[in-house]
Amino acid sequence: MKVFISWSGKFSKDCAEILRDWIKCTLQASEPWVSSKDIDKGSLWFSEISDQLKDTEVGIVCLTKDNKEKPWILFESGALAKGLSANRVCTFLINLKASDIDNPLAQFNHTTPDAESMKELLTTINKELGDKALDGQILDQVFKTYWPTFENQFNKVIKSEPKVNEDSPARSKDDILEEILYTTRTMDKRIRSLERKKDNRTFRSNRFPKDEVMRMIEEMIEVGLDPDEISNNLKGIAPTSFIMYYTMKLQERKLMEREKRDENA
C-alpha cells in the first residue's frame, strides 16, 4: 500500500525522508515513497512522480513556512486530492499551525509533529492496509517503540530550520471573509452529500443531541477557540464533519455581523 510523501525545499525534504523511514519501520506492510530517495537514477523524473501519484493510497504533504504556497506543493496536493478522498490526504505541519494554512491546503487533515497527532496519522495509514493492518494493541506497542527515534531525528532537523521572512503583510478582512465563505460552501456541499447517504442516524444514541452540540460550539467560539481546537474538544461527542461545518457557519455569521458594525460605525 503506497504512501506518497510530497515535499518542496531542503528543509521539507529532510523531514519527509525522516517521515518515510519512520512509517516504513512502524508499518512494514506500507510503501512510503519520497522522490529524493525512491526515484532510480536514469528515470524520467516527472513521469516517475506521475506514475507514483496514480498508485497512491494515502498522501502526506510536508509543509513549511517557506513552501506552503510553492507551485510544486500545490500541484502535488491537487493531484493527490483528485485521486483520493479528503480523509486520505494529510498535511504534515513542520513549523506551522493549522491557522497558518490557507485554501486549498486548509481543506486537508492536518498532522503536527507531536505524539498524539502522529499516532492518528499512523492509524489512518494502518486502516488502509486492509487485511495487512496491525491490531490496535500491536500498533500501540510499535508506536511506543519507534516514536522516540522519530522525535529525536525530527528535532535535529528542526535545529537546522532556515530563517524565513516574517514581515509578510497581514491578510485583509476581505481575504479572510472570502476564505471563510469558500470553506463554508465547500463544507456545505460535503455535508449535503453525506446526508444523502446517511440519514439522521449519524447522531447515534451514545452522542449528544444536535442542539446541545451547537450550544457548546457557540460557547467555544465566544472564548476564542479555533475550529481545530473545537473539533478536538468535541471528539467523540458528534461527527467531526458536523462540528467543522457548524463552526464555519457561526464564524461566517459573526464575521458578517462585525463587517456590518464596522460599516455603520
N, C-alpha and C positions, 0 to 999 in steps of 0.2 A: 504494500500500500504506500503510494508515493506522497511525500510531504514536500511541497515546493517552498523554498525559503528565498524570498526576494530581498535584495539589498541595493544600496547605491552609496558609494563613497567608502574609503578605507575603514573608518570608524564603524560604520554599519556592517561592512564585510567581516571585520574581526568578530563582532558579536554574532553574526549569522553563522560563522564557522563553529563557534563555541556551541551555539544552539543546535546545530546539525549533529555534532558529535554526542552531545548530551541526550538528544532524542533517540539516537541510534542505540546508545547504551541502555537507556531505560525501557525502550520499546523495540526490541530487536527484530520484530516482525515488520516494522516500518522501514521505509526507504527515504529518509530525508535527503533532499537534493539542493546543493548550493553550486551555482555556476563556477565560482572561483576554485572549487575542489573537484567537481564532478564532470567537467567537460574535458574529454580526451584531447590531447594535443593533435592538431591537424583537422579537428572537426570544424564544421561551419557553425560559428558561434550563435548567430541569430536563429538559424534553423534548428539547432540543438535545443535552445531555450523554448522555441515554439513547440517542438515535439514534446518536451517535458511538461509544458503547461497543459497540453491536451490530455495527458495521462494522470494528472494530479487529482488526489482525493481531498487533501487539506492544503490550504495556502497560508503562509505566515509572511507578513510584510514587516521588515525591520526598519523602524522609523527613528530618525534623529532630528534634532533641531534644524540641521542644515540640509536634510534630504527630503523632508516631508512634502515639499512642493516640486521636487525634481521630476522632469518629464518621464524618466525611466521608471521611477517608482509608480507613478500614476498609470503608465502603460501596463506594467505587470499586474498591478492591482485590478485594473479594468479587465485584463484578460482572465485573471482568476475569478473575478465576480461573474463573468459571462458563463463560465463553465461549472461553477459551484454554487450551492445555496449559501446564503449570507452567514449562517452559523458555522460554516466550514472555512471561512476566510477570517483570519485574525491579524490584527496589527500587534507588533511587539514594540512597546514604547520604551526606548532605551534611555533617553534623557528628557522625556516629555511626560506631561499629564494628559488625561483624556480631554480636558478643556482646551488644550493647545491644538487639537486636531480639527480641521475644517472639513466640510464636504468636498469630495465624495468619500474620503477615507473615514470620516466620522460615522459612516453607516455600518462599519465592521465592528466585530467584538474586539475589545482592547485587552491586551495582556501586558502586565507590568512585571518587572524583574524581582518580584517577591515570592516567597514560598507558596502562599495561598493561590495567587494568580497563576503561577507556573504549574501548580498541581491541576488547576482547572484546564489549562492548555493540554496537559498530558491526557487528562480524562477525555477531552474532546477527540484527540487523535486516537486514543485507545478504542473508543466506541466505533470508529470507522474500520477497525481491524477485523470486524466480524467474528468468525469462529477462531481467529488467532488472538483475540483480545485477552488481556490479562484479567484474572479475577480481581475484584476490588481490593481484597486484603493483600494480594501479591503486589498490586500496583502501589499500594501504600508503602510496603516494605522496600520496593525498588526505588521509589521516590526518596525515601529517607536515606537510602544508601548513597544515591548519586547527587542529591541536592547540594551538599557541601562542596562537591567538586565543581559544579556549575557556578555556585556563588563565588567561590574563590577565583576562578578563572575570569568570570564576568567583572568582578571588582578590579582585577588587574587591568583589564581593558579600559574600564571607566576612568582610571587614573590617567590614561593617555588621551582623554577626550579633547578634541581641538576646540579652541576658542571660537565662539560664534557671536557675530554682531547682534547685540540685544536691542539696538536702537531702532528697531522697525516701528513704523507709525502705528498708533492704536487703531483698532478697527472701528469704523463708523457705526452709528446706530442703524443706518440703512443696511449696511452689510450684515450686521447681527440679525436684524429683522428678516432679511431675505433668507439667511441660513435657517432660521427657526421655521419660517414658512415652508421652505423646501423640505426640511426634515419632517415636519408635521404631516405634510401632504404625502410624503413617501410612507411614513408610518401608517397613515390613514388607509392607503391602498393595501398595505400588508395586513392590517387588522381586518379589513373587509374580506380579503381573501381567506384569512384564517376562519372568519366567522361563517363563510360559506361552507367550509369543510367541517367545521366543528360548531355545534350549537352551544347554547348557554351552559352546557355541562362543563365548559372549561373551568368554571369556578366550582370545583368539587366540594363535597361536604366538609372536607378537612381544611378548607380555606375560609378566609374572612368574607363577609358579604361585600359586594361591589361598593356600596355606599360608604362602608367603614374604611375600605382601602382608599377610596377617593379622599375621604376626610384626612387620613394620615398623610397622603401625598401633599395635600394643601398645607398642612401644618409644617411639613419638612421644607417645602418651598419658602414658607414665611421665614424660617430661621436660616435660610441661605444655602441649603444643601443642593449640590448639582445632581443631574439625572443619574449618574453612575452611583453616587452615594445613596440616593433614594432607592435605586434598584437593589443595591447590596443590603440595605436595611430591611427591605420588604421581601427578600429572597425566601421562597417557600410559602409566603402568605398569599401571593397572587401571581398569575402568569407574568413573566418579565415583559412580554410584548404589550400587555395592558398597562403595566406600570410606566414603561417608557412612553407609550402613546399618550396617556392621560397627563403625564408630567410635561410633555412637549406642548400639549393643548393649553395647559394652565400657564406655562411660561409665555406662550404666544399671546394669550389674553392679557396677561399682566404687562407685557411689553407694549401692546397696542394701547392699553389704558395709560401707561406712562407717556407714550408719544402724544396722546390727546391732551394730557395735562400740560406737557411742555408747550404744545401749540397754543393752548388757552392762557398760559401764564404771561 
